[in-house]
Amino acid sequence: MEDFLPAAIATPNLIKNTSTLEFSDLQLVKELVKPKLRSLPVDLDASKDEIRTSLKASTLDGVFACLFSNVTGGVLLTNFLLELGASPTEIGILAAIPMLANLMQPIGAYFSEQMTSRHNYCFWIYSISRSLWIGLAIGIFWVGKTHAAPHSLILVTFGVAALSCFLGALGSAPWLSWMAAIVPRSLRGRYFSLRNSAANLTNLLSIPAIGLIISKWHGGSIQGYGVVLTLGIVSGIVSLFFQNFMVDVNPQINAQIKPQSAESSSDLVTNQSLAQAIHNTNFWQDFNFLKFLLYLNLWTFSVNLSAPFFNVYMLDNLGLDIGQVTLYNSLSSGANLLLLMFWGKLADRIGNRPILIGVGIIFAIFPILWLTTGTNSISIWIWLPLLHLTSGATSAAIDLCTNNLQIGIAPNHNQSIYFGVAAAFAGISGAVGTMAGGLFAQFEYGLLGLFALSGVLRLCALLPLVFMYESTI
């Protein structure tokens, strides 16, 4: 899920100074080296210094991966499609591609369990999937040189996005399982909030700058997007370089250290077919995990029903330019960044589920507040900035706690299959949501009606969380 999470996945964030990225200055590392903390999984043979280096490298990996994701998704890709003349339905379909790609996660989880290195598996998956975007960059420059119909690039964008996302999804669950092995359970909230903060600082600084480059490019915004896309691809490849400094994990060793309760089950996943592995995994009898799946599916559907269309509404309905819209998105990133560490520490103290319920209610009514926006000066200078600040502050908690809750309730044995199955189900829900949102947006009530419906459904999606419990072990 590194590249995309209806999380994922995509990150909208003020930081005191860049020294916050130095782990030696953080209480996190002080706690990490305390011997009283629960140690890493028994299959991970690594010193504290190696883990410390791994966490630094993972943070830098996230920063450069964030640059790649910013260019190949979100408001920048939406603006590119609108410049090509794409309709709301086409934008909804494109937004659904990364979610449909999540169907590949159980397959990726299965194949990764046959390997002996999380690092090697993730490196080849992500290097190939990110490089595929070179095809779109070539297409953009070809259209600019030959003066071909720009609308033809929509099909190229669909093809590249589909291939890249479906291939990248094969690495999402193994990557999350890799991180779950490296980061101690008691520090997950604080570490992932720190990692996300670094990525969101990148959002805060890069998105407005990239938007300005595109809008001011002398060859037009389409050609300008081609330039920043090239830079984004380079950033995506550079991020993989930092994974070389992360402690590797051998899933074969982890598979042999089965929980006592699982010893009576049938053959290990490494000796099973994919269907057998999924069928024999205990989550079919794990009602707590099934409740989480229900929540995740309902929430993903209701959020993605409207999420891809807020930028469309500002760019198309309100007539704002890409510079203004990216500035609003940077406000969301700033709020996200400012509160991530707070949410991480709070989650470690009181748990993830209470935060998801409380903050989820605020996040649920967020789309309804868009009904009061317009082209007047109050909306442009006050209301829209406030909405983006609220969105960033609440999404920081939602994304972090959903990820931590999933890691917490999935057992160590066959953990990546749990992650893959959850992502696959959520992918279907999210894809159906975005496509349904694109179709609904063309009806009589348009985008504003879609926002209202999404708000109501988000409130309903919180109900399964009431009946869940969260492990504190």
C-alpha positions as a Markdown table, in Angstrom:
| # | Residue | x | y | z |
|---|---|---|---|---|
| 1 | Met | 0.0 | 0.0 | 0.0 |
| 2 | Glu | 2.9 | 2.2 | -0.2 |
| 3 | Asp | 1.9 | 3.8 | -3.5 |
| 4 | Phe | -1.8 | 4.1 | -2.9 |
| 5 | Leu | -4.2 | 3.6 | 0.0 |
| 6 | Pro | -7.6 | 4.9 | 0.0 |
| 7 | Ala | -5.5 | 5.7 | 3.0 |
| 8 | Ala | -4.2 | 4.5 | 0.6 |
| 9 | Ile | -2.4 | 5.2 | 0.6 |
| 10 | Ala | -2.6 | 8.9 | -0.7 |
| 11 | Thr | -1.4 | 11.5 | 1.7 |
| 12 | Pro | -2.5 | 14.9 | 2.0 |
| 13 | Asn | 0.6 | 18.6 | 6.1 |
| 14 | Leu | 3.9 | 22.8 | 9.5 |
| 15 | Ile | 6.9 | 21.2 | 11.0 |
| 16 | Lys | 9.2 | 23.0 | 13.4 |
| 17 | Asn | 12.3 | 22.2 | 11.4 |
| 18 | Thr | 13.8 | 19.4 | 9.5 |
| 19 | Ser | 15.6 | 18.1 | 12.5 |
| 20 | Thr | 12.3 | 16.4 | 13.4 |
| 21 | Leu | 13.3 | 13.7 | 10.9 |
| 22 | Glu | 16.5 | 12.8 | 12.9 |
| 23 | Phe | 15.6 | 9.9 | 15.0 |
| 24 | Ser | 18.5 | 10.6 | 17.4 |
| 25 | Asp | 16.6 | 13.6 | 18.7 |
| 26 | Leu | 13.3 | 11.7 | 19.3 |
| 27 | Gln | 11.9 | 10.1 | 22.3 |
| 28 | Leu | 11.0 | 7.3 | 19.9 |
| 29 | Val | 14.6 | 6.1 | 19.7 |
| 30 | Lys | 15.1 | 6.5 | 23.4 |
| 31 | Glu | 12.2 | 4.1 | 24.0 |
| 32 | Leu | 13.3 | 1.8 | 21.2 |
| 33 | Val | 16.6 | 1.0 | 23.0 |
| 34 | Lys | 15.0 | 0.3 | 26.3 |
| 35 | Pro | 15.4 | -3.4 | 27.1 |
| 36 | Lys | 12.1 | -3.5 | 28.9 |
| 37 | Leu | 10.1 | -3.0 | 25.7 |
| 38 | Arg | 8.7 | -6.0 | 23.9 |
| 39 | Ser | 11.3 | -7.2 | 21.4 |
| 40 | Leu | 10.9 | -7.6 | 17.7 |
| 41 | Pro | 9.5 | -10.9 | 16.3 |
| 42 | Val | 11.7 | -13.8 | 17.0 |
| 43 | Asp | 12.4 | -14.4 | 13.3 |
| 44 | Leu | 14.0 | -11.0 | 12.9 |
| 45 | Asp | 17.7 | -11.2 | 13.8 |
| 46 | Ala | 18.7 | -7.5 | 14.0 |
| 47 | Ser | 20.4 | -5.2 | 16.4 |
| 48 | Lys | 18.9 | -2.0 | 17.8 |
| 49 | Asp | 21.3 | 0.0 | 15.6 |
| 50 | Glu | 20.1 | -1.9 | 12.5 |
| 51 | Ile | 16.5 | -1.3 | 13.4 |
| 52 | Arg | 17.2 | 2.4 | 14.0 |
| 53 | Thr | 18.8 | 2.6 | 10.6 |
| 54 | Ser | 15.9 | 0.8 | 9.0 |
| 55 | Leu | 13.4 | 3.2 | 10.5 |
| 56 | Lys | 15.3 | 6.2 | 9.1 |
| 57 | Ala | 15.6 | 4.5 | 5.7 |
| 58 | Ser | 11.9 | 3.7 | 5.7 |
| 59 | Thr | 11.1 | 7.4 | 6.4 |
| 60 | Leu | 13.2 | 8.6 | 3.5 |
| 61 | Asp | 11.7 | 5.9 | 1.3 |
| 62 | Gly | 8.3 | 7.3 | 2.2 |
| 63 | Val | 9.3 | 10.9 | 1.3 |
| 64 | Phe | 10.4 | 10.0 | -2.2 |
| 65 | Ala | 7.5 | 7.6 | -2.8 |
| 66 | Cys | 5.2 | 10.4 | -1.7 |
| 67 | Leu | 6.6 | 12.6 | -4.5 |
| 68 | Phe | 5.9 | 9.9 | -7.0 |
| 69 | Ser | 2.4 | 9.3 | -5.7 |
| 70 | Asn | 1.6 | 13.1 | -5.8 |
| 71 | Val | 2.4 | 13.3 | -9.5 |
| 72 | Thr | 0.7 | 10.0 | -10.5 |
| 73 | Gly | -2.5 | 10.7 | -8.5 |
| 74 | Gly | -4.6 | 13.2 | -6.7 |
| 75 | Val | -5.3 | 16.7 | -7.8 |
| 76 | Leu | -2.5 | 16.8 | -10.3 |
| 77 | Leu | -3.7 | 13.8 | -12.3 |
| 78 | Thr | -7.3 | 15.0 | -12.0 |
| 79 | Asn | -6.3 | 18.4 | -13.4 |
| 80 | Phe | -4.4 | 16.7 | -16.2 |
| 81 | Leu | -7.5 | 14.6 | -17.2 |
| 82 | Leu | -9.8 | 17.7 | -17.1 |
| 83 | Glu | -7.4 | 19.5 | -19.4 |
| 84 | Leu | -7.7 | 16.5 | -21.8 |
| 85 | Gly | -11.5 | 16.8 | -21.6 |
| 86 | Ala | -12.3 | 13.9 | -19.3 |
| 87 | Ser | -15.8 | 13.5 | -17.9 |
| 88 | Pro | -16.7 | 12.9 | -14.3 |
| 89 | Thr | -17.5 | 9.2 | -15.2 |
| 90 | Glu | -14.0 | 8.8 | -16.7 |
| 91 | Ile | -12.4 | 10.4 | -13.7 |
| 92 | Gly | -14.4 | 8.1 | -11.4 |
| 93 | Ile | -13.3 | 5.0 | -13.4 |
| 94 | Leu | -9.6 | 6.1 | -13.2 |
| 95 | Ala | -9.9 | 6.7 | -9.5 |
| 96 | Ala | -11.4 | 3.1 | -9.2 |
| 97 | Ile | -8.3 | 1.5 | -10.9 |
| 98 | Pro | -6.0 | 1.5 | -7.8 |
| 99 | Met | -8.9 | 0.1 | -5.7 |
| 100 | Leu | -9.7 | -2.7 | -8.2 |
| 101 | Ala | -6.0 | -3.4 | -8.2 |
| 102 | Asn | -6.3 | -4.4 | -4.5 |
| 103 | Leu | -7.8 | -7.6 | -5.8 |
| 104 | Met | -4.2 | -8.6 | -6.6 |
| 105 | Gln | -3.1 | -8.2 | -3.0 |
| 106 | Pro | -4.0 | -11.8 | -1.8 |
| 107 | Ile | -2.1 | -13.1 | -4.9 |
| 108 | Gly | 0.9 | -10.9 | -4.0 |
| 109 | Ala | 0.7 | -12.0 | -0.4 |
| 110 | Tyr | 0.7 | -15.6 | -1.4 |
| 111 | Phe | 3.6 | -15.4 | -3.8 |
| 112 | Ser | 5.6 | -13.3 | -1.3 |
| 113 | Glu | 5.3 | -16.1 | 1.2 |
| 114 | Gln | 7.1 | -18.4 | -1.2 |
| 115 | Met | 10.1 | -16.0 | -1.3 |
| 116 | Thr | 13.0 | -15.7 | 1.1 |
| 117 | Ser | 13.3 | -11.9 | 1.0 |
| 118 | Arg | 10.8 | -9.1 | 1.6 |
| 119 | His | 13.3 | -6.6 | 0.2 |
| 120 | Asn | 14.0 | -8.3 | -3.1 |
| 121 | Tyr | 10.3 | -9.0 | -3.7 |
| 122 | Cys | 9.2 | -5.4 | -3.0 |
| 123 | Phe | 12.1 | -3.9 | -5.0 |
| 124 | Trp | 11.3 | -5.7 | -8.2 |
| 125 | Ile | 7.6 | -5.2 | -7.9 |
| 126 | Tyr | 7.8 | -1.4 | -7.3 |
| 127 | Ser | 10.6 | -0.7 | -9.7 |
| 128 | Ile | 8.8 | -2.2 | -12.6 |
| 129 | Ser | 5.3 | -0.7 | -11.7 |
| 130 | Arg | 6.7 | 2.8 | -11.3 |
| 131 | Ser | 8.8 | 2.7 | -14.4 |
| 132 | Leu | 5.6 | 2.0 | -16.5 |
| 133 | Trp | 4.7 | 5.6 | -16.1 |
| 134 | Ile | 7.5 | 6.5 | -18.5 |
| 135 | Gly | 5.0 | 5.4 | -21.2 |
| 136 | Leu | 2.7 | 8.2 | -20.4 |
| 137 | Ala | 5.5 | 10.7 | -20.2 |
| 138 | Ile | 6.6 | 9.7 | -23.7 |
| 139 | Gly | 3.0 | 10.0 | -24.9 |
| 140 | Ile | 2.6 | 13.5 | -23.6 |
| 141 | Phe | 5.8 | 14.7 | -25.3 |
| 142 | Trp | 4.8 | 12.9 | -28.5 |
| 143 | Val | 1.4 | 14.6 | -28.6 |
| 144 | Gly | 3.1 | 18.0 | -28.0 |
| 145 | Lys | 5.5 | 17.4 | -30.9 |
| 146 | Thr | 3.0 | 16.0 | -33.4 |
| 147 | His | 0.0 | 18.0 | -32.3 |
| 148 | Ala | -2.1 | 14.9 | -32.1 |
| 149 | Ala | -5.5 | 15.0 | -30.4 |
| 150 | Pro | -4.8 | 15.4 | -26.6 |
| 151 | His | -7.9 | 13.4 | -25.8 |
| 152 | Ser | -6.1 | 10.2 | -27.0 |
| 153 | Leu | -3.9 | 10.5 | -23.9 |
| 154 | Ile | -6.9 | 9.6 | -21.7 |
| 155 | Leu | -6.7 | 6.0 | -23.0 |
| 156 | Val | -2.9 | 5.9 | -22.5 |
| 157 | Thr | -3.4 | 7.2 | -18.9 |
| 158 | Phe | -5.9 | 4.5 | -18.3 |
| 159 | Gly | -3.6 | 1.8 | -19.6 |
| 160 | Val | -0.5 | 2.9 | -17.8 |
| 161 | Ala | -2.4 | 3.5 | -14.5 |
| 162 | Ala | -4.0 | 0.0 | -14.7 |
| 163 | Leu | -0.8 | -1.8 | -15.4 |
| 164 | Ser | 1.1 | 0.1 | -12.8 |
| 165 | Cys | -1.5 | -0.2 | -10.0 |
| 166 | Phe | -2.2 | -3.9 | -10.6 |
| 167 | Leu | 1.5 | -4.7 | -10.5 |
| 168 | Gly | 2.2 | -2.5 | -7.6 |
| 169 | Ala | -0.7 | -4.1 | -5.6 |
| 170 | Leu | 1.3 | -7.4 | -5.6 |
| 171 | Gly | 3.7 | -5.7 | -3.3 |
| 172 | Ser | 1.4 | -3.9 | -0.9 |
| 173 | Ala | 0.6 | -6.6 | 1.6 |
| 174 | Pro | 4.2 | -7.9 | 1.7 |
| 175 | Trp | 5.4 | -4.4 | 2.3 |
| 176 | Leu | 3.0 | -3.8 | 5.2 |
| 177 | Ser | 4.0 | -7.2 | 6.7 |
| 178 | Trp | 7.6 | -6.2 | 6.4 |
| 179 | Met | 7.0 | -3.0 | 8.3 |
| 180 | Ala | 4.9 | -4.8 | 10.9 |
| 181 | Ala | 8.0 | -7.0 | 11.6 |
| 182 | Ile | 10.4 | -4.2 | 11.8 |
| 183 | Val | 8.4 | -1.7 | 14.0 |
| 184 | Pro | 7.8 | -2.8 | 17.6 |
| 185 | Arg | 4.1 | -3.0 | 18.5 |
| 186 | Ser | 4.3 | -0.5 | 21.3 |
| 187 | Leu | 5.8 | 2.2 | 19.0 |
| 188 | Arg | 3.8 | 1.7 | 15.9 |
| 189 | Gly | 1.5 | 4.7 | 16.5 |
| 190 | Arg | 4.4 | 7.1 | 17.1 |
| 191 | Tyr | 6.6 | 5.7 | 14.3 |
| 192 | Phe | 4.0 | 5.6 | 11.6 |
| 193 | Ser | 2.8 | 9.0 | 12.6 |
| 194 | Leu | 6.4 | 10.2 | 12.2 |
| 195 | Arg | 6.8 | 8.6 | 8.9 |
| 196 | Asn | 3.5 | 10.0 | 7.6 |
| 197 | Ser | 4.5 | 13.4 | 8.9 |
| 198 | Ala | 7.7 | 13.3 | 6.8 |
| 199 | Ala | 5.6 | 12.4 | 3.8 |
| 200 | Asn | 3.0 | 15.0 | 4.5 |
| 201 | Leu | 5.7 | 17.7 | 4.9 |
| 202 | Thr | 6.7 | 16.6 | 1.4 |
| 203 | Asn | 3.1 | 17.2 | 0.3 |
| 204 | Leu | 3.0 | 20.5 | 2.0 |
| 205 | Leu | 6.0 | 21.8 | 0.1 |
| 206 | Ser | 5.8 | 20.0 | -3.2 |
| 207 | Ile | 2.1 | 20.1 | -4.3 |
| 208 | Pro | 1.8 | 23.9 | -4.5 |
| 209 | Ala | 5.2 | 24.1 | -6.2 |
| 210 | Ile | 4.3 | 21.4 | -8.7 |
| 211 | Gly | 0.9 | 23.0 | -9.4 |
| 212 | Leu | 2.6 | 26.4 | -10.0 |
| 213 | Ile | 5.1 | 24.8 | -12.4 |
| 214 | Ile | 2.3 | 23.1 | -14.4 |
| 215 | Ser | 0.1 | 26.3 | -14.6 |
| 216 | Lys | 3.0 | 28.5 | -15.6 |
| 217 | Trp | 4.7 | 26.1 | -18.0 |
| 218 | His | 5.4 | 27.9 | -21.3 |
| 219 | Gly | 4.3 | 24.9 | -23.4 |
| 220 | Gly | 0.9 | 24.5 | -21.6 |
| 221 | Ser | -0.3 | 22.6 | -18.6 |
| 222 | Ile | -0.4 | 19.3 | -20.4 |
| 223 | Gln | 3.3 | 19.5 | -21.4 |
| 224 | Gly | 4.1 | 20.9 | -17.9 |
| 225 | Tyr | 2.5 | 17.7 | -16.4 |
| 226 | Gly | 4.8 | 15.6 | -18.6 |
| 227 | Val | 7.8 | 17.4 | -17.1 |
| 228 | Val | 6.8 | 16.9 | -13.5 |
| 229 | Leu | 5.7 | 13.3 | -14.3 |
| 230 | Thr | 9.3 | 12.6 | -15.4 |
| 231 | Leu | 10.6 | 14.0 | -12.2 |
| 232 | Gly | 8.1 | 12.0 | -10.2 |
| 233 | Ile | 9.2 | 8.7 | -11.8 |
| 234 | Val | 12.8 | 9.5 | -10.9 |
| 235 | Ser | 11.7 | 10.1 | -7.3 |
| 236 | Gly | 9.8 | 6.8 | -7.2 |
| 237 | Ile | 12.9 | 4.9 | -8.3 |
| 238 | Val | 15.1 | 6.8 | -5.8 |
| 239 | Ser | 12.8 | 5.8 | -2.9 |
| 240 | Leu | 13.6 | 2.2 | -3.6 |
| 241 | Phe | 17.3 | 2.9 | -3.0 |
| 242 | Phe | 16.7 | 3.6 | 0.7 |
| 243 | Gln | 15.0 | 0.2 | 1.1 |
| 244 | Asn | 18.5 | -1.3 | 0.7 |
| 245 | Phe | 19.3 | 0.0 | 4.2 |
| 246 | Met | 16.3 | -1.7 | 5.8 |
| 247 | Val | 16.6 | -5.0 | 7.7 |
| 248 | Asp | 15.3 | -7.7 | 5.5 |
| 249 | Val | 12.7 | -10.3 | 6.6 |
| 250 | Asn | 12.5 | -13.9 | 5.5 |
| 251 | Pro | 8.9 | -15.0 | 5.5 |
| 252 | Gln | 9.9 | -18.6 | 5.4 |
| 253 | Ile | 11.4 | -18.4 | 8.9 |
| 254 | Asn | 8.2 | -16.7 | 10.2 |
| 255 | Ala | 6.1 | -19.4 | 8.7 |
| 256 | Gln | 8.0 | -22.0 | 10.7 |
| 257 | Ile | 7.3 | -20.2 | 13.9 |
| 258 | Lys | 3.6 | -21.0 | 14.0 |
| 259 | Pro | 1.5 | -20.1 | 17.0 |
| 260 | Gln | 0.6 | -23.1 | 19.2 |
| 261 | Ser | -3.0 | -22.7 | 18.3 |
| 262 | Ala | -2.2 | -23.1 | 14.6 |
| 263 | Glu | -0.1 | -26.2 | 14.9 |
| 264 | Ser | -3.1 | -28.5 | 14.3 |
| 265 | Ser | -4.1 | -26.8 | 11.1 |
| 266 | Ser | -3.2 | -28.2 | 7.6 |
| 267 | Asp | 0.0 | -27.6 | 5.7 |
| 268 | Leu | 1.9 | -24.3 | 5.9 |
| 269 | Val | 1.0 | -21.6 | 3.3 |
| 270 | Thr | 4.3 | -22.3 | 1.6 |
| 271 | Asn | 3.0 | -25.8 | 0.7 |
| 272 | Gln | -0.5 | -24.8 | -0.3 |
| 273 | Ser | -2.2 | -23.4 | -3.3 |
| 274 | Leu | -3.4 | -19.8 | -3.0 |
| 275 | Ala | -7.1 | -20.9 | -2.6 |
| 276 | Gln | -6.1 | -23.4 | 0.1 |
| 277 | Ala | -4.0 | -20.8 | 1.9 |
| 278 | Ile | -6.8 | -18.3 | 2.0 |
| 279 | His | -9.4 | -21.0 | 2.9 |
| 280 | Asn | -7.3 | -22.4 | 5.7 |
| 281 | Thr | -6.4 | -19.0 | 7.2 |
| 282 | Asn | -8.2 | -18.4 | 10.5 |
| 283 | Phe | -9.8 | -15.1 | 9.6 |
| 284 | Trp | -13.0 | -17.0 | 8.4 |
| 285 | Gln | -13.5 | -17.9 | 12.1 |
| 286 | Asp | -12.1 | -14.6 | 13.4 |
| 287 | Phe | -15.3 | -12.6 | 14.0 |
| 288 | Asn | -13.4 | -9.6 | 15.2 |
| 289 | Phe | -11.5 | -9.5 | 12.0 |
| 290 | Leu | -14.7 | -10.0 | 10.0 |
| 291 | Lys | -16.2 | -7.0 | 11.8 |
| 292 | Phe | -13.1 | -5.0 | 10.8 |
| 293 | Leu | -13.7 | -6.1 | 7.2 |
| 294 | Leu | -17.3 | -5.0 | 7.3 |
| 295 | Tyr | -16.2 | -1.6 | 8.7 |
| 296 | Leu | -13.4 | -1.2 | 6.1 |
| 297 | Asn | -15.7 | -2.1 | 3.2 |
| 298 | Leu | -18.5 | 0.2 | 4.2 |
| 299 | Trp | -16.1 | 3.1 | 5.0 |
| 300 | Thr | -14.1 | 2.7 | 1.9 |
| 301 | Phe | -17.2 | 2.7 | -0.3 |
| 302 | Ser | -18.8 | 5.8 | 1.4 |
| 303 | Val | -15.5 | 7.8 | 1.4 |
| 304 | Asn | -14.6 | 7.0 | -2.2 |
| 305 | Leu | -18.1 | 7.8 | -3.3 |
| 306 | Ser | -17.1 | 11.5 | -3.1 |
| 307 | Ala | -13.4 | 11.7 | -2.4 |
| 308 | Pro | -12.2 | 11.9 | -6.1 |
| 309 | Phe | -14.7 | 14.7 | -6.9 |
| 310 | Phe | -13.9 | 17.4 | -4.4 |
| 311 | Asn | -11.0 | 18.6 | -6.7 |
| 312 | Val | -13.3 | 18.2 | -9.7 |
| 313 | Tyr | -15.9 | 20.4 | -8.1 |
| 314 | Met | -13.3 | 23.1 | -7.4 |
| 315 | Leu | -11.6 | 22.9 | -10.8 |
| 316 | Asp | -14.8 | 22.5 | -12.9 |
| 317 | Asn | -17.8 | 23.7 | -11.0 |
| 318 | Leu | -16.2 | 26.6 | -9.1 |
| 319 | Gly | -13.7 | 27.4 | -11.9 |
| 320 | Leu | -10.6 | 27.6 | -9.7 |
| 321 | Asp | -7.2 | 27.2 | -11.3 |
| 322 | Ile | -4.8 | 24.4 | -10.4 |
| 323 | Gly | -2.6 | 26.9 | -8.4 |
| 324 | Gln | -5.5 | 27.6 | -6.0 |
| 325 | Val | -6.6 | 24.0 | -5.7 |
| 326 | Thr | -3.1 | 22.8 | -4.9 |
| 327 | Leu | -2.8 | 25.5 | -2.3 |
| 328 | Tyr | -5.9 | 24.3 | -0.6 |
| 329 | Asn | -4.5 | 20.7 | -0.8 |
| 330 | Ser | -1.3 | 21.9 | 0.9 |
| 331 | Leu | -3.4 | 23.3 | 3.8 |
| 332 | Ser | -4.9 | 19.9 | 4.2 |
| 333 | Ser | -1.4 | 18.4 | 4.2 |
| 334 | Gly | -0.3 | 21.0 | 6.8 |
| 335 | Ala | -3.1 | 20.1 | 9.2 |
| 336 | Asn | -2.4 | 16.4 | 8.6 |
| 337 | Leu | 1.3 | 16.9 | 9.4 |
| 338 | Leu | 0.7 | 19.0 | 12.5 |
| 339 | Leu | -1.6 | 16.5 | 14.1 |
| 340 | Leu | -0.1 | 13.2 | 13.1 |
| 341 | Met | 2.3 | 12.9 | 16.0 |
| 342 | Phe | -0.5 | 13.8 | 18.4 |
| 343 | Trp | -2.8 | 11.1 | 17.0 |
| 344 | Gly | 0.0 | 8.6 | 17.1 |
| 345 | Lys | 0.8 | 9.2 | 20.8 |
| 346 | Leu | -2.9 | 9.2 | 21.6 |
| 347 | Ala | -3.5 | 5.9 | 19.8 |
| 348 | Asp | -0.7 | 4.3 | 21.8 |
| 349 | Arg | -2.3 | 5.6 | 25.0 |
| 350 | Ile | -6.1 | 4.9 | 24.4 |
| 351 | Gly | -6.1 | 2.6 | 21.4 |
| 352 | Asn | -7.1 | 3.1 | 17.8 |
| 353 | Arg | -10.8 | 2.1 | 17.9 |
| 354 | Pro | -12.0 | 5.0 | 20.1 |
| 355 | Ile | -10.2 | 7.5 | 17.9 |
| 356 | Leu | -11.7 | 6.0 | 14.7 |
| 357 | Ile | -15.2 | 6.3 | 16.2 |
| 358 | Gly | -14.9 | 9.9 | 17.5 |
| 359 | Val | -12.9 | 11.4 | 14.7 |
| 360 | Gly | -14.9 | 9.3 | 12.2 |
| 361 | Ile | -18.1 | 11.2 | 13.1 |
| 362 | Ile | -16.4 | 14.5 | 12.2 |
| 363 | Phe | -15.0 | 13.1 | 9.0 |
| 364 | Ala | -18.4 | 11.8 | 8.1 |
| 365 | Ile | -20.2 | 15.1 | 8.1 |
| 366 | Phe | -17.3 | 16.7 | 6.2 |
| 367 | Pro | -18.9 | 16.2 | 2.7 |
| 368 | Ile | -22.1 | 17.7 | 3.8 |
| 369 | Leu | -20.3 | 21.0 | 4.7 |
| 370 | Trp | -19.4 | 21.3 | 1.1 |
| 371 | Leu | -23.0 | 22.1 | 0.3 |
| 372 | Thr | -22.5 | 25.6 | 1.6 |
| 373 | Thr | -19.6 | 26.5 | -0.7 |
| 374 | Gly | -19.7 | 28.7 | -3.7 |
| 375 | Thr | -17.7 | 31.2 | -5.8 |
| 376 | Asn | -18.1 | 34.1 | -3.3 |
| 377 | Ser | -15.2 | 35.6 | -1.4 |
| 378 | Ile | -16.2 | 34.0 | 1.9 |
| 379 | Ser | -16.0 | 30.5 | 0.4 |
| 380 | Ile | -12.8 | 31.2 | -1.5 |
| 381 | Trp | -10.8 | 32.7 | 1.4 |
| 382 | Ile | -12.4 | 31.3 | 4.6 |
| 383 | Trp | -14.7 | 28.3 | 4.1 |
| 384 | Leu | -12.8 | 26.2 | 1.6 |
| 385 | Pro | -9.5 | 26.7 | 3.6 |
| 386 | Leu | -11.3 | 25.6 | 6.8 |
| 387 | Leu | -12.8 | 22.6 | 5.1 |
| 388 | His | -9.3 | 21.5 | 3.9 |
| 389 | Leu | -7.8 | 22.0 | 7.3 |
| 390 | Thr | -10.6 | 19.9 | 8.9 |
| 391 | Ser | -10.1 | 17.2 | 6.3 |
| 392 | Gly | -6.4 | 17.0 | 6.8 |
| 393 | Ala | -6.6 | 17.0 | 10.6 |
| 394 | Thr | -9.2 | 14.2 | 10.7 |
| 395 | Ser | -7.8 | 12.1 | 7.9 |
| 396 | Ala | -4.5 | 11.9 | 9.8 |
| 397 | Ala | -6.3 | 10.1 | 12.5 |
| 398 | Ile | -8.4 | 7.9 | 10.2 |
| 399 | Asp | -5.5 | 6.7 | 8.0 |
| 400 | Leu | -3.1 | 6.1 | 10.9 |
| 401 | Cys | -5.5 | 4.3 | 13.2 |
| 402 | Thr | -7.1 | 2.2 | 10.5 |
| 403 | Asn | -3.6 | 0.9 | 9.5 |
| 404 | Asn | -2.6 | 0.3 | 13.1 |
| 405 | Leu | -5.9 | -1.4 | 14.0 |
| 406 | Gln | -5.5 | -3.8 | 11.0 |
| 407 | Ile | -1.9 | -4.6 | 12.1 |
| 408 | Gly | -3.0 | -5.1 | 15.6 |
| 409 | Ile | -5.9 | -7.6 | 15.0 |
| 410 | Ala | -4.1 | -9.7 | 12.4 |
| 411 | Pro | -2.0 | -12.6 | 13.9 |
| 412 | Asn | 1.7 | -12.9 | 13.0 |
| 413 | His | 1.1 | -16.2 | 11.2 |
| 414 | Asn | 0.2 | -15.6 | 7.5 |
| 415 | Gln | -0.2 | -11.9 | 8.4 |
| 416 | Ser | 0.3 | -10.7 | 4.8 |
| 417 | Ile | -2.6 | -12.9 | 3.7 |
| 418 | Tyr | -4.8 | -11.1 | 6.2 |
| 419 | Phe | -3.6 | -7.7 | 4.9 |
| 420 | Gly | -4.1 | -8.8 | 1.3 |
| 421 | Val | -7.6 | -10.1 | 1.8 |
| 422 | Ala | -8.7 | -7.0 | 3.6 |
| 423 | Ala | -7.2 | -4.8 | 0.9 |
| 424 | Ala | -8.9 | -6.9 | -1.8 |
| 425 | Phe | -12.4 | -6.5 | -0.3 |
| 426 | Ala | -11.8 | -2.8 | 0.4 |
| 427 | Gly | -10.6 | -2.4 | -3.2 |
| 428 | Ile | -13.8 | -3.7 | -4.6 |
| 429 | Ser | -15.8 | -1.4 | -2.3 |
| 430 | Gly | -13.7 | 1.6 | -3.2 |
| 431 | Ala | -13.9 | 0.9 | -6.9 |
| 432 | Val | -17.6 | 0.5 | -6.8 |
| 433 | Gly | -17.8 | 3.7 | -4.8 |
| 434 | Thr | -15.8 | 5.8 | -7.2 |
| 435 | Met | -17.6 | 4.5 | -10.3 |
| 436 | Ala | -21.0 | 5.0 | -8.7 |
| 437 | Gly | -19.9 | 8.5 | -7.7 |
| 438 | Gly | -18.9 | 9.3 | -11.3 |
| 439 | Leu | -22.3 | 8.1 | -12.6 |
| 440 | Phe | -24.3 | 9.9 | -9.8 |
| 441 | Ala | -22.4 | 13.2 | -10.5 |
| 442 | Gln | -24.0 | 13.3 | -13.9 |
| 443 | Phe | -27.5 | 13.1 | -12.6 |
| 444 | Glu | -29.8 | 16.0 | -11.7 |
| 445 | Tyr | -28.4 | 16.7 | -8.2 |
| 446 | Gly | -24.8 | 16.5 | -9.4 |
| 447 | Leu | -21.8 | 16.7 | -7.2 |
| 448 | Leu | -23.5 | 18.4 | -4.3 |
| 449 | Gly | -26.1 | 15.6 | -4.0 |
| 450 | Leu | -23.3 | 13.1 | -4.2 |
| 451 | Phe | -21.5 | 14.8 | -1.2 |
| 452 | Ala | -24.7 | 14.7 | 0.9 |
| 453 | Leu | -25.2 | 11.0 | 0.2 |
| 454 | Ser | -21.5 | 10.2 | 1.0 |
| 455 | Gly | -21.9 | 12.0 | 4.4 |
| 456 | Val | -24.9 | 9.9 | 5.4 |
| 457 | Leu | -23.2 | 6.6 | 4.4 |
| 458 | Arg | -20.0 | 7.4 | 6.3 |
| 459 | Leu | -22.0 | 7.7 | 9.5 |
| 460 | Cys | -23.6 | 4.3 | 8.9 |
| 461 | Ala | -20.1 | 2.8 | 8.2 |
| 462 | Leu | -18.9 | 3.5 | 11.7 |
| 463 | Leu | -21.4 | 1.1 | 13.4 |
| 464 | Pro | -19.3 | -2.1 | 13.1 |
| 465 | Leu | -16.5 | -0.4 | 15.1 |
| 466 | Val | -18.9 | -0.3 | 18.1 |
| 467 | Phe | -18.9 | -4.1 | 18.2 |
| 468 | Met | -15.2 | -4.6 | 17.7 |
| 469 | Tyr | -12.5 | -5.1 | 20.4 |
| 470 | Glu | -8.9 | -4.1 | 20.0 |
| 471 | Ser | -6.0 | -6.2 | 21.3 |
| 472 | Thr | -3.6 | -4.4 | 23.7 |
| 473 | Ile | -1.0 | -7.1 | 23.7 |
